[in-house]
Amino acid sequence: MVSVKEKIAYGLGDTASNIVFQTVMLFLTFFYTDIYGISPAFVGTMFLAVRIIDAVTDPIMGAIADRTQSKYGKFRPYLLWFALPFGLISVLAFTTPDFGEEGKMIYAFLTYTLLMLVYTAINIPYCALGAVLTADPKERVSVQSYRFVFAMLGGLMVTALTLPLVEFFGQGDRAKGYQLTIMAMSALGVLMFLACFYGTKERINPPKEAVSQSYMDNFRQLWKNDQWRVLALVALCLMSGYVLRTTLAIYYVKYYLEMPDSITLFITLGMLGSMVGCVIAQPLAKRYCKVKLYIGIQILAAVLCASSYFVAADNVTLAIALYVVWNLVFNTGTPLLWAKMADTVDYGQWRTGIRTTGMVYSSIIFFIKMGIAVGGALGGWLLAGIGYQADVTQTEETKAGLLLAFSLYPAIGSLIVAVVMGAYKLNTQKVDEITLELKRAAE
């Protein structure tokens, strides 16, 4: 059993990660277009290019972590080594030197690339750490539930505090406000990463042959894992729709609902819904098959997402309610997905005799980041395509395009995920069988 104290310590690592992750998803596009003055078309293209570069490094980082030998373990030391660089580069990404139009683009590209690379260096090992805290499939859901409740706490800090702190620190200078706000949040994030490092323990060690194999051998073993391939495609489609919707949420409130003063309320209530979803994931997983439950969650999330299309701009209460409930339903599936990744690690070891925890997590995160790249790029391109202009009253055609992009397009991603999950066969019974056989083999 993993103690509650250790689960909380592990969760604090994702609180720290989400201080930047949620800021990037919710505010970075808006920051670049409306604060730093970069065109939305360039922002969309930059997101795609940087995330592709970043995503390629994920499997490499996973393979490096799998081969790491230290007195702290394989995955924990990276929390110690990269906490401070992660905080410093986060501040640089939200700094706005006046370099002229071309210089701004170059600066944004370089700092955003560095931010994503250092995020990879700390987040890949952190995610893999969750698979070696315990071998119990039920405990894994509990660990991931704690993790994502604390992840959503990080997101809640971002949604509730970012804009008020920008106003407080900036005193009318929004660029300065963003910089100082991220500086304060990053300092807190560094402390949380260190708490995660000191408060957790690695308990599962891979067979020695996994370390002795070459990188290419590990990649070949990974490809043989058909359930990993299912989760990889799920991650791509899932995050494409999710990031598109969350990226456009600020624009939806400011320009479609025409309530710019309610942006913080809107996204904060959405984050609270996400937290509730993470909390109820564990009791639902105990009662229902995780695979069938996840498929049902995605279908319901698609229906709720698409329903926003039919909400009039003056029906603010219903618009907020739908967004909150959508976040609740969608993020009920988040701990389930990450618990499935750990099950997939066991499945790969059961089939091949090779345990490559870091490789499995990093390669699925590769597809998560590709989904983030696609979703972020679509957000920028769609804004440019519908004629969006920063800080002006939008035309009716632009508002109609914004509503479509915020509601119907993201729903498609959840529907595709529901279909793809039909090929996932690691249900509760199968996972229990694999866990028992691995335990016997280790004795």
C-alpha positions, 0 to 999 in steps of 0.5 A: 500500500502507498501511504496517503502522505506519499500519494500527496507528495506524488500529487504535488509534482503534478501541481508544479507541472500544471502551473506551467502546463495549464498556463500554456494551454489557457493563456499562452496563445492569448498572451502572444496575440494580445500582450506580445503582439504576435500574429495568431497564424504565426502562433499556431504554426509555432505551436505545431513546430515546437511541439513536434520538436519537443515530442520527438525528444520524449521517447529519447528521454524515456529511454534515458530515464530507463537506463538511469542508475543513481542512489535516488532511483531511475526517475526521482532524481530528475525532479531534483536536477531540473526543478530550478531550470524549469522555473527559470525558463518558465519566467523567460517564456512570459518575458516580453523584450521589445525586439521588433516584429521579427525579433519577437517571433524568434524570441518566442520560438526559442523560449517556448522551445526551451520551455517544452524541452525542460518540461520533457526532462522533468515531466517524463520521469515524473509520469513514469514514477507513478508506475513504480510506486506500486504494482497493485492495479487498484492502488494505481488508480488511487495514486493517479486520482490523487495525482490529478486532484493535485494537478487540478489544484495547480490548474485552479491556481492558474485559473483563479489567480493568474489574471488577478495577479497580472493586474496586481503586479502589473498595475496597468502594465500587463506584460510586466504583470504576466512576468511577475505572476509566472515568477511567483508561481514558478518559485512555488512550483520548484518547491513542490517538485522538491517535495515530490522528490523527497516524499516518494519511493521507487519500489518496482525494479525492471528486469536487468535485461531491459537495461542491457538492450539497445535503444532500438531493441527497446523501440522494437519491443515497444511496437509489439505492444498492441495495447500501447498503440491503442493508447497512443492513438487515443492520446493524440485524438483526445488532446487535440480536441481538449486543447482546441477547446481550452485554448479558445475558452478565453476568446469564447467568453471575451468575444462570444459571450461578451463578458471579459470580466468573467474570464477568470470565473469561467475557467476557474469553475471549469477547473473545479469541475475537473477536480470533482471529476478526478475525485470520483474516478476511483469509486467509479473504477471500483464499480465498473469496468475501466474500459467500458467506463472510459468509452462512456465518459468520452461519448458523454463528453462529446455530447456536452461539448457539442451542446455549447453550439446551441447556447445563445450568447445571452444565456451565460448561466447555461454556457458556464454550466455546460463548460463546468459539467463538460470538464467534470465528465472529461476529467473523470477519464484522466486518472483512468487513462494514466492507470491504463498506461501502467497496465500497458507497461505490465502487459508489455513485460508479460508479453516480451519479458522486457519492462520499459516503463520510461519508454511506454510513458514517454512515447504516449506522452509523445502523442499527448504532445502531438495532440497538444500541438495539433490542438494549439495549432488549430486554435491559432489557424482557426482564429486567423481563418475566421478573421479574428482581430485582437482587442476589437469587437468581432464581426458576427461571422467571426463570432459564429466561427468561434462558436463552431470551433469551441463546440463542435470541432472538439467533440469530434476528438472525444467521439474518435477516442470512444471508437478507438478504445473499442480495440483496448482489451486490458479490462479488469479481469485481464489486468488482474491475470497479468499482475498475478503472473508477473508476481509469480514470475518474480518469486 
